[in-house]
Amino acid sequence: MSDSKTTDRSRSKLVLEGGPPGRWWKVLLKLAGWLALTGATAGALGLVAIYYVFSEGLPAIPKVDEYWPPIVTEVYTDDAVLAGEFYNERRKVVPYERIPKRLVQAFIASEDSSFFDHFGVDVLGTARAAFKTIGAKLGLRSGGIQGGSTLTQQTAKAVLISAEGYKSATAKTLKRKIREAILAMRLEEALTKEEILYLYLNNVFLGHHSYGVQSAAENYYRKDVRDLTLGEMTLIAGLPQAPSRYSPFLRPDAARKRRAYVLRRMLTEGMISQAEHDAANAEAVNVYPVEDVFHEFAPYFVEQVRKDVVDRYGNPALLKEGLKVFTTMDSERQRAAQDAVMDGLLSLDKRQGWRGPVQQLAPDELKAFIERGKKALGKEALVEGRLYVAAVTAIDSDGKGADIQVGPHAARLPLLGMRWARKVNPEGYYPAMMISSVKKAIAVGDLVVVRHVTKKDLTDDKEQWDKGLAADITDEGVKLFRLEQTPEAQSALVSVDPHRQYLTAMVGGYDFDDNEFNRAFQACRQPGSSFKPFVYSAALEQLNWTEATIIVDSPIVEHDPDNKVSWKPENYSEEFVGDVLLRTALVNSMNIPAVKTFGAVGVKNMAAWSTKLGISTPMNMDFSAALGSSCVYPVDLANAYATFNRYGRKKPTYFVRKVEDRWGRTLEDHTAFDDAWAPLQDRVAAGYARLFEPGEQVMSPEVGFILTHLLRGVVLQGTGGPASRLGKPAAGKTGTTNDSFDAWFAAYTRDLVTVAWVGYDLNPHPLGRYETGGRAALPIWLNYMKRALEGRPQSEFFPWQSMDLVRLHIDKKTGKIAPPGSKNSELMFFKKGTEPKDAVPDKNQVDVDQFMMGAQ
C-alpha cells in the first residue's frame, strides 16, 4: 500500500517538475495540431459556406462572342456625315486586336501590374489595401480608403452593374466585394487573359461620357484608338481610378501628374525605354471638347428622326442597341437651308425695326461689365461672323458711329452697320425709314448684340458707300461690328426630292437650343394663297375646267346662317376687273375668282380633295378655305406640291433611308435606285422594292401637267417673279394671309420641291404691311435653291407630247383660240376634248370664199 502511494506521489512530482525530458511538448503539439485541424476545417467550411451564400444569383460569365453591351446609336446623313448620336453609355466596341499593345501595357502598369500572374484576386494587394484602409479609418496613417481591385475584379464589377444595376453593384459593402471576388475567379476560369482585357477595355468608364478606350480616344483626342500617341495613351490609362479628379478638361495639371505616374510605372516594368518615357512626358496635354454634332449640325432634322425611331423601335433600342440610322438628308443642302433661314430671318427682323438694347448700365455697372468681359475673353482673338455682346462707350457727336468694347477689344460700330435700327413700325416702309444717326438707336451704357464683320460685309448697297457713310471706317486697323438682334419671327423650310421621295433638307426654326418646337412638322399655319392650286386643280380635274375658263371677278358676299355673319372677300389690289381667265386669276393670285371656283367645286368636295392630295389637317367647312384659312403643316404642303411635281402621283416622303442593327443587318430600307451615295446592293434591292410601290394617281397626269404649267406662269409673270432669278425652270405659288401673320412660298423645279414659311409663333403683331410671301418667304426659298441646285442643271418639265393634251394660242381676254403671233395671246394646254372651239377672228385673214365669189 505504501509502495503504491509512493509511486503515485512520485508520478505527481514528475508531472509537476515537468516529467521526463521530451514528454510535455508532445502534448502541446498534439493539442495545437488538433486545434489547427479543427480551425482549418472550420475555416474551410466557412469559406465554402461563404462561397455558396454569396455566389447565389451571380450573373453568368459573358461569352466573348456574345458580348453585346450598350453602345451608341449613330445617325448619318445620306452622304455619310455623322449628324447625331444617342446613348446611355457612349461606348464603341473594338476588337482586342485593334487596341494598341502600348495602351494595354499602360493600363496594366497603372492598374494591375501582376495581372498575368494572379487568379483574379490579388491576395497580397487586397490585404495591403485593407491594411491601409483600416489604418486611414483609425487615423494611424494618412490617405483615404484604398482600393485593391484587379483588372479582373473591375471587369467583374462591370458585369454586376450590367446585371444588377449601378447602385447595387457599386455599394461599399463586404458582401459586394465578396461577390465581386467570386465572379472574378469565375472569369479567370472561363476566359483567357486577353479576353478579360477585351471586356475590360471596352467597358471601363473614362470620364466625359466615355465608356471604353475607343470612345475615350474620340472624346478627348478626336482620333481612332489606333492613332493615339504614347502620351495620349498613358493619359487615358490614368483615368479609371478617378475620371473626374484627373479630367484633362477640368484639371489638366492633375491629369499631367497622373500621366507621369503611368509613364513611370511603365518604365519601371520595362515596357518603355527612358527616351520614350521622356518624350511622352514632355507632350502637352491638348484635349478637345466632345463634338456635339446633334446641336451643331441639324438638330431639328435629327430630333425628328429620333422621335420616329423611338415610336417604331422603342427608346431602349435607340439608347442601347447601337443602331445605325441613315437619313435622307443631304448635308450640303441642309447647311444651305439653315443658312438661308437664318439670313432670311435676320433680314426680315431688320425690316421690322430695332427693339432696343439688351440692357442699359449705369457708369459704375458699365465699368464692371467691361472688366468682366476682359477676363472672360482674355487674349482670345475676335472671330469674323461671330456674335458678341458689346458695351457702348462713346457716341460720335455727328452720329456717324459709336465706340464699343468687346471684352478686351476696343472697336467701332459705324452708322453703316445699323441704319436699319429704326423704331418698330409694322406699317412703315423700311427703305424710307432708315436712321441717319446712331443717336436715334443707342446710347452710352447700352449693351448690344453685334457681329464682327469686315468692311465689305457692312452693306451690299453701293449707294450707301457713295453717300460717304463709310468715311469713318477707312482705317484698316479698326475692328468693325454690325448691330444685330435675335429675330422675333420664326421660319420653317422643307425640301423634298420628289422622285427619290427623300426629305433632303428641313429646318424647323431659328434656334433649336432656344426653342425645340419644330415648325416644319408641328406648326399648323394658314397657307394663304399657296392653297389656291388645290382649288384650281379640283376644278380642272372634277369640273373639266381649263386654263381658258372665264371666271367673273366681281364682288361677292357669303352668308353664314349658323354664325349669322357675312363674309365679303376682296382682292389684294382692292379692285375688280370683271371677266378673267382661270390662268390669269391664278398667276395674279386673285381672291374673288378663287372663292367662286371653290364654290363651284363644293365645300365637301374640296375637303375631300385636300385630304386626297395629302393635307392631314381638317379643312374649314366654309368659303374662306379657298383663300387658305385652314391651317396646314409645312411638311404636308411640301408633300402635296411634290404630288403636283409628279403630275398627280402621290407617294410617301421618307426622312429615314435605312436602319441597321449593331451587326449590320437591315431593319428597313427605302433607298432610291439612283441614290449615288448608297451602296449598290441597297440601290438594287430597294429599287426593286419600289416597283411594287407605284403610289396613287390622285389626279390625271394631264391635269398635273396643266397645273404645273399654271404655276410656271406664276414665276414667269406673276407674284413669284423673283424666283426666276434662280436661272432654272421653276413653278410655284406665293402665299400671304390677309392679316399678314403668315408668308409662304411653295415652288419646285424638275428635281426639287421646297416650301418656305415665315411668321410668329404667337402672332403678337403682323409681320408688316409689305411683308408678303414674295418678300418675306421667297428670298429664303431662292437663297436655298441656288445653293442646293448649284451645278445641277434642271430640265424643263415632262414633255407634254406624250399626254392627251392639246396646245393652243388663246386670247387672254376672251379665252378663244387666237391667231398665231397675236399680241394678246398665250400658249395654253388642254385635255383633249376640253379645248375651246371658237376662235377670235383674224383681222388680217382673207375670207377665201368671199374672194372667189368676187373673182367670178
PyMOL commands that set and color helices and strands:
alter all, ss='L'
color gray80, all
select helices_A, chain A and resi 2-17+24-55+64-66+96-98+101-111+123-138+151-164+166-169+174-190+193-201+213-221+225-227+230-237+252-268+274-281+293-296+299-313+315-320+331-352+363-377+415-417+430-433+438-440+455-458+462-466+471-473+519-522+528-542+582-587+591-601+603-612+623-627+634-645+680-690+701-717+721-726+773-788+800-802+848-855
alter helices_A, ss='H'
color red, helices_A
select strands_A, chain A and resi 73-76+82-86+90-91+210-211+324-327+359-360+387-395+401-406+409-414+446-453+480-484+490-497+502-507+550-553+558-560+565-567+578-581+649-650+656-660+666-669+696-697+731-736+742-748+753-759+805-811+825-831
alter strands_A, ss='S'
color yellow, strands_A
deselect
rebuild
show_as cartoon
